[in-house]
Amino acid sequence: MITTPPPLALTTLWLSNEEAGRLESYRKPADQWRLLLGRAILRFMLAEDHNLPAAEIVLTKKGKPILASRHNQHLDFSITHDGPWVAVGITEHGRIGIDVSEIKNFQKWGEFANEYLHPSEAFQLRELCSAEATIAAARFWTLKESILKATGHGLELYPRMIAFKLATEPIIQQLPADLPSPDLFHLEEHQLLDGSRLAIANLSDKFECIAPCIIEELCMDALMPKNGRGQHPPHKEA
């Protein structure tokens, strides 16, 4: 169990003033570490893969992190964390939303279904044994969250308005009128170690192969920004 908050040196290096303020609002050290790791991994990926060594990240009014307009570069990204996992997705095509959730959180799927699932989805769960229904409920939730993150709505839109049919590949059966056509969403799912589900939604008229990269262990040295020997500098406030 994590009981120690991130050291000030790391928060100063990897977070903007706005992000540092948000981190301080979290009471649990584990939540603080997840926020820090998500932003650190995102900035590392932006520096290494997209030549943005000092990326300025701002939040939309709905809370979605985006690149500041000064970068003049179209990249969309999404960050998620739950339990032992922190995940980051970046795309050059359209928009992306990702969500990771621990399966054990959906053991009481009956209560969850009443609040968040479309009636057709609840019917699918009732046709399954308890263990399978728990996994299916986690699949429903991560898929819904990934779509709502990709569109930038978050939970502003009621998740019950989205309906999936679960098979080997998930099928979108219903979306709210405010959202794009289902055929514009490209979905990926993965079951991770430690009993978690990951869903990725890419909203684009151009299909993009989604290749997840999983870091199973991250040492403290990996978070330390690199210097002059061909290494990237820390984030600086614009």
N, C-alpha and C positions, 0 to 999 in steps of 0.2 A: 504494500500500500504506500503510495507517495504522500509524504507528509511535509516535504521541504519545497518551497516555491522556487522558481528559476532564479539564478543569480542575476543581479542587476546588470552585470557586464554583458550577459547574453541578450537580455531584453533591450538594452541600449543599442547593441549591434544589429539586431534583426527586426526590431519593431519601430514603426513610426510613433510619433507622440500620441496619435489617435489610438493606435493599436495597443500601446503601452497602457493607456488609460482604461481601455476595455479589459486588458489582462488584470489590472488592479481591482476591477469590479467583481472578478470571480473570487469566491471565497475558498474554493477547494484547490489546493496545489495541483492536483491531477488535471483539472480543467485549465489551469494556467499553463502547464507544460504542453497540453494538447494545442492550445492556441499558438504558443511560441513555436512548437515543432512544425505546425502547418504552415505558418508564415516563413519560417526558415527554409523548409523544403521547397516552398513555392519560389522564394527569391533565388535559391540555389539553382533550381531548374531554369528560371528565367535568365540567369547569368550564363549558365553552362550551355544551354540549348538554343537560346534566343538572343544572345549578346546584349542582355540588359543587366549589367552588373550593379546598377543602383536603382532598381525598379521602385517607382512610387506607386503605392496601391491605395486606392480610395474606395469608399463604400457608396453604393447607390442608395437612394432613399429607402429601398426595400431591404438593404443590408447585404447585397451581393458585392463581393470584392471585385474590382476591375482595375485596369491600368489607368493612371492619370492621363489626361488628354495630351500632355506635353510629349508623351512618347511617340504619338502619331504612328502607332503600330497596332494592327488588329490581332489581338490574342484574347481568348476567353479562357477563364479558369474557374475551378471550383475546389473547395476544401471541405473535408469532412473528417470527423473523428468520433469514435465510440470505443469504450473498453480499452484494449491494448493497441488499437489501430489509429493511425493518422494517415489519410490519403489525400493526394493532390492530383488533379487532372488539368491538362492544358491542351487547347486546340487552336489551330490556325484557321479552321473552317467552321463557321457558324458559332454555336454556343454549346457549352458543356455543363452538365450537372452530375455530381457523384454523391453517393451516400453509402456509408458503412454502418451496420448495426449488429449488435450481439443478438444471436438467436434466442438466448435464454430470456431476453426481455419480453418475448412474445408467448411465453408459456400460458398466460391467461388471455389467450387470443379471443375468447368470447367477449370480454370487456372491450378489448381493442377493436373488434369488428363492429360493435355497436356505434363506436365513435368515428371510425376512420375508413371503414370498408364499404364499398358498394354492395347492395344486397346480393348481386350475382357472385361476388367474391366470397361473401360469408357462406353462401350455399356451397361453393367449392370446398371450403374448409370443413364443413360439416360432413362431407363425403370422405374425409381422410381420417386416419388414426391420429391419436394425440400428437405423437412425435412429428409426423409428416405435416400436420396442420400447423404446428409451431414454426417449422421451417417455411412453409408456404406463407404464413402471416408475415414473417420477416422479409420474404421476397416481395410481397405486395408493398410493404412499407418502403423498402429501399428503392423500388422502381418508381413509386409515386414521388418520393422525395427527389430522386434524380431528375425527373421530368420538371418538377416545380422549381428546382434550382437552375436547370438549364434555361427555362423561360424567364427566370428572375423574379417569379412571383412568391416563392417560398410558401409558407402556410397562409398567405393572404387568400389563396383559393382553397376551398374546402376539399380535402383529399377524397371524400366520399363521391365527389363528382367525377373522379377518374376510375375507370374499371378495366381490369386486366383478366385475361384468361391465361392460366398457367399451364404450360406444357414444357417440353424440352427448351423451346424458345418462347418467351412471353409474347402475348398478343394483346395489343391495345384495342379494347372493345369500345371505350367511350372516353372522350375528353370534353372539358367545358368549352363552350363556344369561344371563350377568350383565348384559347390556346391554338397553336398551328395544327395543321392536318397531321393525323397519326403517322402517315407515311413519310414525314420529314424527320421523325425520330429514329435514330439508330441506337439500339440498346445492347448492352453487354452485362452479363452477370457472372459472379465468381463466388465460390464458397472458400473462405479463408481459414487458416488455422485458428485454433482457440474458439471455434464455433461462431464465426461471424459471416455475414453476407455483404457483398459489395455490388452495387449497381451503378452503371455509367450510362448516361443519356447524352448523345450528341445530336443537336438540333441543326441540321444542315441539309441543303439540297444536293450536297456532294458527299458521297459515302467516304468515310474515313475509317481505316482499320484501327481499332482501339487496342493498344498493346499495354496491358498493365505491367508495372514493374513493382515488385514487392521488396521492401527493406525489412528484414526480420529482426535486425538488431542495429541500433544506432548508438555509437559511443559519443562521449562529450566532445572529443576532438573534432568530430565531423561537423559540429555546429560552429566551430571557431572559424570566422571568415579568413580567407587566404590573402596573402600579400604579394609583393612585387615580383616574385619568381614565377610569373605567368599565372598567378592565382588571382581570384576575384576579390575586390574590396568589400567591406561591409556596406549595408544599406545606409544611406544618408538622407535626412529629410530634405525635400526640395525647397 
